[in-house]
Amino acid sequence: MDFRIRTALGALALLVSTSLALAAPAIEVLGHDFRFPNKLEGLPAKLSDFKGLQINSFTTSDGVRLSYWEAGSGKPLVFIPGWSANGAEYINVMYLLSKNYHVYVLDPRNQGLSQRVDYGTRIARFSVDLKEFSTHLGLKSADYIGWSMGASVLWGYIDLFGTQGMRKAVFVDEPVSIYSHADWSEQERLEAGGMTSSVERMVASFTAGAPTNQLVVDMKVIERAIATDSPYYVNSLAFANAFIKTDPAFTAKVLFDHATNDWRDVIRHKITVPTAIFSGEYSHNLPSQRWMASVIPHARLYAYTEAEQGDHFLMFKNPFRFTQDLRDFLEH
């Protein structure tokens, strides 16, 4: 074989070996089995009951190792978690959807099992990470579901790359602009979902527990986060807490940038694929989600009641309802 060909093949092999890792069973990556606190019909009683759940990783163009969770086969579904969240929290959602789809959940940089770094901590870079993740998987067409900050990552993706390769888009309960501008009317604030008049105070409160009040930061999302009023939510939180060690020093780095973005222009002009929006009566974001549904052509809004756990964490607190509604939207 010609030396130049051997050299080229060797370089290619090195590239493949460093950028692509074979998926490993989740129980091997995590190190041991896990038994969920609540035994719930239709869901696994322990981690080893979830056959086929795998954890993999790839390296971004700026050298960050990002982990992702995957299960199932069929049409690809890509989930992007919210701020400080991770793929472990999706254990119930993945289990239910993997019966019909190939489900992926990407752990963003500085979250979940992904690498901790002090650079690239902007929504724009997170959106590039998502683009590189799609390229890594070789996805030609997929459905994308962004929850909380994950919706902002999707809006950034659409702003930078358009909707090519995106079959349908789903946004779950994310304000259009977290920062409430001082010159807005109350109607503008509601339509944008503005929830703080001081981003610095919000970051300090969310990451270091600094005191605040409802006039400065809307704390409804925190109240609902700590409301363990769903056994499904209790199980997913317990699983995540057992294996994921969140470091606020790193999750804090993206929060200021995240909170100061205003996505109204992207939502008005750049979303060209069928879209579903999920929110609920327990969420202060519902008015902004209604506004989104009114300006995105043919968008469909799913507004859950309080009895249906219609808060910011609705997909984790009511996974059977959410996955059924999601499937109905994706298939019709």
N, C-alpha and C positions, 0 to 999 in steps of 0.2 A: 504494500500500500504506500502511495506517495506520502512523503514526510509532512507536506503541507496539509493533506487530507487528514492524516492521523492527528496533527496538531489541532486542526479545526474541530474534529470530533471530540478530542479530549477537552477542549475549551467548552464545547457545547454540553458535554457530560457534567463538567464542573458547574456550569450555569444551572443546569436542571437540578443537580443535587443540592445546590444552595438555595434555590428559589422555590422548589416544590418538595413538600414533605408528604410521605404517605400518611393518610389518615389513620389514626389509632383509636381503638375503642375507648370511650370516655372513662370507663372504670380503670383502665390501665394508666391513662394520663393523670387522673385524679388520685390514684393510688389505693383506693379501697371502695367498697360498696357503701351505700347510704340508704337508710330506711326512713321513709317520710313520716312525719308525726301523725298525720291523719290518713287512715285507709279509706280511699274514695273510689267508688264504683267507676269503672271505665278508665282509670289512671293507674300507673304503676305503684306498687306498694314500696318498692325499693329500686335503686338505680339499675341494678342488674336485670330488672324486668323490662327495661327499655332496650330491647335488642336493636342493634344497628346504630345506636347513638355514637358518634365519633367526634373527636376534637383534632383539628388540624391547624396549620399555621402557614403563613407566607411572609415574605419580606418586601416592604414597600421600596419605592425608588429612592427614598431618603434614609434607608437602612433601619427601619423599625419593624420588628417582628410582631405581626398581628395574628391573634388566634381566632378561630371560628369553629362553631359547632354545626354539625350537619347530621341529617337523618332522612331516610326515605328515598323514594325514587319517583320519577315523573317530571312534571313541569317544575321549573325552579322557582322557589319563593325566597327572597332575600329580606331578612329583618335587620333593621338598624336600631339598636337600643338607645334609650335616652341617656341623659347626663348621669354619670357615675354608675350606670346599669351594665348588665352583662348577660351573656348567653345562658348562664345557669338559671336565671330567672324565667327563661322561656321554656323550661322543662315540660310543663303541661301542654303549652301551646304546640311545641314541637312534636310531642307524642301524638297528639290528636291529628295534626296536619300531615305528619309523615306517612300516614296510611294512604294518602292520595298524592302527595307532592314530594319533591326533593327540597327539603327545608334547610336553609342556611341562616345562621345568626352570627354576625361579625362583632367581635369585641373591639370597640374603638381603642385607639392608642390611649394608654394610661388607665384603661378600664378592663375589668374582667381578668382574663389570663394573658392579655397583651402586654407588650413591653412598656415600661415606664421611661419616659424621656422628657426633657425640658425644652423641646423644640417642636415646631409644627402644631402648636396648640391653638389652632384657629379653625373655625368651621370650614373655611375654604380648603384647608389641608385635609380635614376629615372627609370632605367630599371627593378630593383627589384619591384618598385612600380607598373610598368605596369604588371609584372608577377602576383603580388598579386591582382591587379584589375581584371585580367582575371580569376583568381581563385575565386574571390568574385562573379563574374558574372556566374561562372560555365561553362565557355566556353570550349567546347571540340575541336572546330575548328572554326576559324574566319579569316577574312581578315584584315590586319593591314596596316594603311596608316600613315606614318610619314612625316610631313612637317618641313623643316628647322631643328632646333634642335631636333624635334620629330623623324626625320630620324636617328639621332645619338642615340637617346634613343632606337630605334628599333635595330640598329646595336649592341648596348650594350646588349640588350635582346638576340639577336641571339648568340652573343659571349658567354654569360653566360648559356643560356638554350637551344640553338639550335633552330630549326624551327618546333619542334613537336607542334602541335596545331595551326600552322600557315598555312592556306590554300594557300593564296597568299600574297605577300608583295608589297607595293607601297612606293616609296621614291620621295619626291617632293623638288627638288632644294636645296640640302644640300651639301656643300663641303665635300670632303673625309677627308681633313685636313685643318682647317682654318689657322693654323699657317704655314707659309712658312719658311722652314728650310734654313739656310744660305748656306748650302753646296749643295742645290738642283740646278739642271739645270732648265732653263726656261720651258722645256718640262715637267719635273717632277712637277713643280709648277702648270702648267696648268692642268695636269692630276689629281692632288690632289685638285685643287681649292684653293690653298693657297691665302689668302686675307690680311694677315698682317705679318709684320716682327717684330712687338712688341705687344704681347698679352696685356701687361699692358696698352699701349697707346690705344688699341682698347677698352678694358674694360672701361677705363676712358672716352673715347669719347662716347661710346654707353650708358653708365649709368649716366654720369654727364655732358655731353656736352663739355668735354675738347677739345681744339683745336687739330687738326691733319691735315694730308695732304695725298694725294693719294699715295705717296711713302711709307707711313707707314701703312695706312689702306685703303683698297678699300671701298669707301663710296657709291658705286652704290646701294647697298641694302637700304641704308637710303634715297637716292634720290628717289628710286621707292616707298618706304614706304610712303613718304609724297606727292607723286604724286596722287592726288585724281581725276584721269582721267577715272574712271569707276563709274557709279551710283550704281552698285551693291556693290562695295567696300565702297563707301560713306555710304550706308545703314548699312552694317555690322559694320563699324567702329563707326558710330553714336550709334548703339545699344550697342556695347561693352563699349564705353565711358560713356554711361548713367548709367551703372550698375556695371562696374568693376573698382575698384580703384587699379591701379598698384603701387607698392611701389618699386622704384629702389634699395633701400637699401637691399631688399630681392631678387629681380630678379638678382641683380649683383652677388650674392654669387656663382651661378653655372657657370657663364660665363667663368671664367679663365679655369676651368677644361674642360668645353665644347670645348673651342678653342684649347686646347693643345692635344686633342686626334687625333691619326692618325688611320683611320679605314681600311687602304688598305688591311691588312691581312684578316680581316673579310669578306670584299667584294670579295676578290679573292677566298677564300677557304670555307666559311661557309654558304653562301646563297644557299639553295638547293630547293627553292620553286619558282614557276612562279613569275616573278618580272616585274613591270612597273616603269619607271622613268620619271618624268615630269620636264621640264625646258623650256627655251625659249631664243629668240634672245636678249631680253632686260636684260638678266641675265649674269653676268660675270662667273657664275658657269657652263655654258653650256659645255665647254670643259671637265670639270671633270665628268659631267653627261654622256657624250659620252664615256669617258674612262670606267666608271662603266658598261655601257651597253655592252662594248666590252669584259669585263672579267666575267660577270655574265652569266652563260649559258642560252641562249634563252631569255635574257632580252629584253624588248620592251621599246624604248625611244619615248616619245611624246615631240617634240620640237615645241613650239608655236612661231609664228611670232610676230613681234612688233604689228601688227594690231590685233592680237589675244590676246593681253595683256600678252605676254610671258615674264613675269618678276618673281621675287621671290614670288609675291602675286597672281599668275595666277588663283588659285582656287577661290579666293575671287573676283577678278576683272572680271573673265569670268566663272561664276559658271555653266552656262548651258553647255558650251563646255566641261569643266572639268568633270562634273558629267556624261555626255554622254560618254566621252572617258573612264572614270573609269568603268562605267557599261559594256561597250564593252569588256574591258580587263577582268573584273571579270567573265563575263558570257561566254566568249569564250577562 
